Amino acid sequence: KFIRPSEIDGWARNFNLSINSIIGMTYNPLTKKYKLGDDVSVNYMTHYEKG
């Protein structure tokens, strides 16, 4: 099941975490490499801070 970034953000707020950054990732199966970008519709990474 895909968990939307907004869902994680809601859970994080329950633990007094705030989002610092979010970045999307796309995978190229031909080169077997990931590329970072703005699209968070499939794969993404988030960074949260306590505070």
Secondary structure, DSSP 8 states (H G I E B T S, - for coil): ----HHHHHHHHHTTTEEEEEEEEEEEETTTTEEEEES--SSEEEEEEEE-
